[in-house]
Amino acid sequence: MRKTAEKFNEVNGMELSEIRAELENTAKKLAGFRGSL
């Protein structure tokens, strides 16, 4: 049971970092779009 939980945490952490990167990219695009207006 513990191994399953550890595996889940690893995957969850990877997904969170990917989501964070996506959010940062989106924020940069929005900032660039605002700057061009």
C-alpha positions in Angstrom: 0.0 0.0 0.0 2.8 2.4 0.9 4.5 1.8 -2.5 1.3 2.7 -4.3 1.1 5.9 -2.4 4.7 6.8 -3.1 4.1 6.1 -6.8 1.0 8.3 -6.8 2.9 11.1 -5.2 5.6 10.9 -7.8 3.1 11.1 -10.7 1.2 13.8 -8.9 4.3 15.9 -8.4 5.2 15.5 -12.1 1.7 16.6 -13.2 1.8 19.6 -10.9 5.1 20.8 -12.3 3.8 20.4 -15.8 0.6 22.3 -15.0 2.7 25.0 -13.4 4.8 25.3 -16.5 1.7 25.5 -18.7 0.2 28.3 -16.4 3.5 30.2 -16.6 3.5 30.0 -20.4 -0.1 31.1 -20.6 0.6 34.0 -18.3 3.6 35.1 -20.4 1.4 35.0 -23.6 -1.3 37.0 -21.9 1.3 39.6 -20.7 2.7 39.8 -24.2 -0.8 40.2 -25.7 -1.6 43.0 -23.2 1.7 44.7 -24.1 1.0 44.6 -27.8 -2.5 46.3 -27.4 
